[in-house]
Amino acid sequence: MTTLDDILNAIDGVTVMLNDLRSEERRRFSSICERQRDIYRFLGIPNTDDGVRQQPVNHIFKRFHNGRPIDFLRLRDTLATRFVSQIRYAYEWFSLWKALYEMRLLERTTLTDFARQMFAWYPDAPKMCTADSIGDYRSGYLGQMPSTLWDEQAYRDNIRGNQSRSAFSRISLWNQELREILKLSLRNP
């Protein structure tokens, strides 16, 4: 009978019949394989065994937008070239989150999940993309109001915590640009 240790110590290319394993060993083997896949997904390591263009890791996005599948590789590259490379402040990460949220592209909307996704996609990006730093903007006026109704004077009247007085114009500009580019990126096949 094949044991779990035999399988784990075997060289690549050996075929193992899982039916030969005892049920507890089969469960343990399946659990180890699933954990390895989860770790690879979390780290953004694609599975290239089949030679097909692999989609990047997705922790937070919906799989379909307006009935069509989302090309995550294209989305990641679009965001990288147009925005992520220019980010200098936490409120710019908030602009990205707000645009994705309002376009209903996010399956999981927590800021922790968003920060994890951004670091999976852009490990060299500026490190101010944390739930706490983005949360300063989400908890205030900008997080409560739809971006189409934002008003600079109302923003200045409702500044909280670490929010910047001068951030409003850049946030609203980025939000508008992001929405336009995301619409084009998702529309074209």
Secondary structure, 3 states (H helix, E strand, C coil): CCCHHHHHHCCCCCCCCHHHCCHHHHHHHHHHHHHHHHHHHHHCCCCCCCCCCCCCCCCCECCEECCEECCHHHHHHHHHHHCHHHCCCHHHHHHHHHHHHHCCCECCCCHHHHHHHHHHHCCCCCCCCCHHHHHHHHCCHHHHCCHHHCCHHHHHHCCCCCCCCCHHHHHHHHHHHHHHHHHHHHHCC
